[in-house]
Amino acid sequence: MSEERLDRMEGMISQLITMVGNIQKSMNDFQKSMNEMQNVQKEHGQKFESIEESFDRMETRMEKMETRMEKTEIKNEVRHNEVINQIKRIEKDQDFIWEKAARNERELEIIKRSSES
């Protein structure tokens, strides 16, 4: 019986060693997977930082463009006002010229009639 017991114990120890070996293999595989995941996570972190830098540069560009657009709008408003003022001056000059032309036409007509009589 004792030999039988020793054989069973040997079988159990052999089984335990196999189980421990399987667990150790699983743990090693798990550790490799974790390391790969950490590497991927680091790569994603670097890409994210790169994207953040790109967005910061784009934001700076956008701010510069907005500033330029505001300056352009101000210049356009000034030019618009200058054009409107010039048109108003031309209208006043035109009105003055028409009044003067009408007055001269009347005077010419008066002179014409008085010379005819």
Secondary structure as UniProt FT lines:
FT   HELIX           2..116
//
